[in-house]
Amino acid sequence: MRKFAIAAALAALSFSANAESIQERSAACFACHGEHGASETENTPSLGGQQAPYALIQLFMFREKLRTFEPMNEMAKSMTDDDLRAFSDFIATLTKPTPPTEAGDPARMARGQALVQQNRCNACHNTDFSGKENVPRIANQREDYLAKTMAEYKDNSRHGYDATMADVMQPVAKEQIADLAYYIAHVR
């Protein structure tokens, strides 16, 4: 299923290169990142609510293969600087993910909140985890994606444009990542 979605997205991107509007061109993004940027695909982030500067940096990193994930590298490789700006500006207009309807397990929420305070996650990502400028919105992001990303920063297999997240994740125990991701995904 995932391979089909990626193939469809790549086909849509090559077709959409001649499309006139950014909305038409972004159809390829939604094949993996979900309708209107709300992902329903395992380990694939929701794009809704992201800041334009953050999206621009990520698209640039994919284009230049500074961040490697083959489907995204392929999608971004032919983008011009103007394309990167247009897509990042468009992403910033997408509706942020909706909070879950349930409050979450109180014990896990308490452990996650303690980890957030201990590791000062809300210093860069804001107290509501909405992100700012080049810092991503993580509130109500997919829990599986958050856990995967934090684990990759911890083991240094994912590199940002600086070492901040790798440094932040070092004191977090591997077993604590699940509660941290759970809390951020369920924050209201």
C-alpha positions in Angstrom: 0.0 0.0 0.0 2.8 2.4 1.0 4.7 1.7 -2.3 1.5 2.4 -4.3 1.0 5.7 -2.5 4.6 6.8 -3.2 4.4 5.8 -6.8 1.1 7.6 -7.2 2.6 10.7 -5.6 5.6 10.7 -7.9 3.4 10.3 -10.9 1.2 13.1 -9.7 4.2 15.4 -9.1 5.5 14.8 -12.6 2.0 15.6 -14.0 1.5 18.5 -11.7 4.7 20.2 -12.7 2.7 21.8 -15.5 -0.3 22.6 -13.2 -0.9 26.3 -12.7 -1.9 26.6 -9.0 -0.1 25.5 -5.9 -3.2 23.7 -4.8 -3.1 21.6 -8.0 0.6 21.0 -7.6 0.3 20.0 -3.9 -2.0 17.0 -4.7 1.1 14.8 -4.8 1.9 15.8 -1.2 -1.5 14.7 0.1 -1.1 11.2 -1.3 1.2 10.5 1.6 0.6 13.3 4.1 -3.1 13.0 4.0 -6.0 15.1 2.7 -5.4 18.7 3.6 -2.1 17.7 5.3 -3.6 15.5 8.0 -1.7 12.3 7.8 -3.3 8.9 8.2 -0.2 7.1 7.0 2.1 5.4 9.6 5.3 7.3 10.4 4.3 10.1 8.0 3.9 13.5 9.5 0.9 15.8 9.2 1.8 19.0 7.4 -1.0 21.1 8.7 -0.1 23.9 11.0 3.6 23.9 10.2 5.4 27.2 10.0 6.5 28.3 6.5 10.2 28.8 7.5 10.3 25.3 9.0 8.7 23.7 5.9 11.1 25.7 3.6 14.2 24.4 5.5 12.9 20.8 5.4 12.1 20.9 1.6 15.5 22.5 1.0 17.2 19.7 3.0 15.3 17.0 1.1 16.2 18.6 -2.3 19.9 18.8 -1.3 19.8 15.4 0.3 20.9 16.8 3.6 17.9 14.9 5.0 17.4 11.6 3.3 14.1 9.8 2.7 14.1 8.7 -0.9 10.4 9.5 -1.7 10.9 13.1 -0.4 14.3 13.4 -2.0 12.8 12.4 -5.3 9.8 14.7 -4.9 12.0 17.7 -4.1 14.9 17.2 -6.5 13.6 19.3 -9.3 12.1 22.0 -7.2 13.4 25.5 -7.8 14.0 27.9 -4.9 10.7 29.6 -5.9 8.9 26.2 -5.8 10.3 25.6 -2.3 9.0 29.0 -1.1 5.6 28.5 -2.8 5.2 25.0 -1.2 6.3 26.1 2.2 4.0 29.1 2.1 1.1 26.8 1.1 1.9 24.3 3.8 1.6 27.1 6.4 -2.0 27.7 5.3 -3.1 24.1 6.0 -5.3 23.5 9.0 -3.4 22.3 12.1 -4.1 18.7 13.3 -7.1 18.4 15.6 -6.5 17.3 19.1 -7.8 13.8 20.0 -11.2 13.6 21.5 -10.1 11.6 24.5 -8.0 13.1 27.2 -5.4 10.4 27.2 -4.2 8.0 29.9 -3.6 10.2 33.0 -0.5 8.3 34.1 1.1 8.5 30.7 0.1 12.2 30.3 1.7 13.0 33.7 4.9 11.1 32.8 5.1 12.9 29.4 4.4 16.3 30.9 7.2 15.8 33.5 9.6 14.9 30.6 8.5 18.0 28.7 9.3 20.2 31.7 12.5 18.3 32.5 13.9 18.6 29.0 12.4 22.0 28.3 10.6 20.9 25.1 8.3 23.9 25.4 11.2 26.4 25.3 11.7 26.0 21.6 8.3 24.4 20.5 6.3 26.9 22.6 4.1 26.0 25.6 1.3 24.8 23.3 3.8 23.0 21.0 2.7 25.2 18.1 6.2 25.8 16.9 7.7 29.1 15.7 9.7 30.1 12.7 12.1 27.3 12.0 10.9 25.1 14.9 8.1 22.6 13.9 4.7 22.4 15.3 4.5 19.1 17.2 1.2 19.4 19.0 -1.2 16.6 17.9 1.4 15.3 15.4 1.1 11.5 14.8 2.3 9.7 17.9 4.2 7.1 15.8 6.0 9.7 13.8 7.0 11.7 17.0 8.4 8.5 18.6 10.3 7.5 15.5 11.7 11.0 15.0 12.8 11.4 18.6 14.4 7.9 18.6 16.3 8.9 15.4 17.5 12.1 17.0 18.6 10.2 20.1 20.6 7.5 18.1 21.9 10.2 15.7 20.4 8.6 12.6 18.4 11.8 11.9 20.2 15.0 11.4 18.6 18.4 11.6 20.2 21.6 10.3 21.8 21.9 13.7 22.5 19.5 16.6 19.9 20.9 19.0 17.5 18.0 18.9 20.2 15.4 19.2 21.5 17.2 22.2 18.1 17.5 23.8 17.3 13.8 23.3 20.5 12.4 24.8 19.4 12.5 28.5 16.0 11.0 27.5 15.9 7.2 28.1 14.7 5.1 25.1 11.9 3.8 27.3 10.7 7.4 28.0 10.3 8.3 24.3 6.9 6.6 24.1 5.4 8.6 26.9 6.9 11.8 25.6 5.4 11.2 22.1 2.1 10.1 23.6 1.9 13.4 25.6 2.7 15.7 22.7 0.3 13.8 20.4 -2.5 14.1 22.9 -2.0 17.6 24.3 -5.1 19.8 24.2 
